[in-house]
Every structure is written in C-alpha cells, then in structure tokens.
Amino acid sequence: MARKGKFKMKTHKATAKRFRQTSSGKVVRTVSGKGHLRRNTPKRTKQLFSKMVPVTSVKLAKRVRRLAPYLSKYKANPNARTGQSS
C-alpha cells in the first residue's frame, strides 16, 4: 500500500556537516584554515580556529537553510565531537 502525505526533503550532507544552527536561529560555520600547515602558527591563532563564526551573508544563510532543512533539529554532526567516521 502506497503511503499518502507530504514528501520528506533530502538534506545536503556536506552542508549539514559544515554548518549548524543556534537556538536563536542564527547559522554558524567553522573557521577556514584548519586543514594543515599549522605548525608555525601562533598559539592564539590556533585557539581562534575552534570558534564557530556566524554567517553574515543573508543569501548564504538562506541557501544553507534550503540545503539542510532539518538543521535546527540536529544541532551538530554527532561524529564531529568524537572523531569517529561512520
């Protein structure tokens, strides 16, 4: 028997891993430059890499919300904290 009702929207997984939504509704992202070549970087600069920065562009925030419609339900990527991959 076919199920009737609304369709579920698919989440763009790369967007869901890079962004999250705060409780006030702001979209935040991680700071770029965390990939490699941090050996000669000062300690203070490396500490700033752990911060989440709010997305200032209205268009980008709108695009992120469209790509990841359930971002408010899932606050963060569960594997990001533990470092495990699924």
C-alpha positions in Angstrom: 0.0 0.0 0.0 1.4 3.4 -1.0 1.9 6.0 1.7 0.0 9.2 1.2 1.1 12.5 2.5 3.9 15.1 2.3 7.3 14.3 0.9 10.4 14.4 3.0 13.1 16.8 1.9 16.6 15.4 1.4 19.4 17.0 3.4 22.6 18.0 1.6 25.0 16.1 3.9 28.1 18.3 3.2 26.2 21.4 4.2 24.9 19.7 7.4 28.4 18.8 8.4 29.8 22.3 7.8 27.1 24.4 9.4 24.8 24.3 12.4 22.0 26.4 13.7 22.0 28.1 17.1 19.0 28.2 19.4 18.2 31.8 18.4 18.1 30.7 14.7 21.5 32.0 13.5 23.5 29.9 11.1 27.1 29.4 12.2 30.1 27.9 10.5 33.6 26.8 11.4 36.7 29.0 10.6 38.7 28.1 7.5 42.3 27.2 7.5 42.2 24.3 9.9 43.3 21.7 7.3 47.1 21.7 7.5 50.3 23.9 7.8 49.6 25.0 11.4 53.0 24.1 12.9 54.3 27.7 12.7 51.0 29.3 13.6 50.9 31.2 16.9 49.0 29.5 19.8 46.4 32.3 20.0 45.6 32.0 16.3 45.2 28.2 16.7 42.8 28.8 19.6 40.7 31.0 17.3 40.2 28.1 14.9 38.0 26.3 17.4 35.3 29.1 17.4 32.1 29.0 15.4 31.6 32.2 13.4 28.1 33.4 12.4 27.3 33.5 8.7 26.9 37.2 7.8 25.7 36.9 4.3 21.9 36.7 4.2 21.9 34.9 0.8 24.3 32.2 2.1 22.3 31.6 5.2 19.2 31.3 3.1 20.9 28.8 0.9 22.2 26.8 3.8 18.7 26.6 5.3 17.3 25.4 1.9 20.0 22.7 1.5 19.7 21.5 5.1 16.1 21.9 6.1 16.4 19.9 9.3 19.4 21.7 10.6 17.6 23.1 13.6 16.7 19.5 14.8 20.2 18.2 14.6 22.5 20.8 16.4 25.8 19.4 15.3 27.3 16.5 13.4 27.4 13.6 16.0 30.7 12.3 14.7 32.4 15.7 14.8 33.0 15.6 18.5 34.3 12.0 18.8 36.3 12.0 15.6 34.7 8.7 14.5 33.6 8.1 11.0 30.5 6.1 10.1 
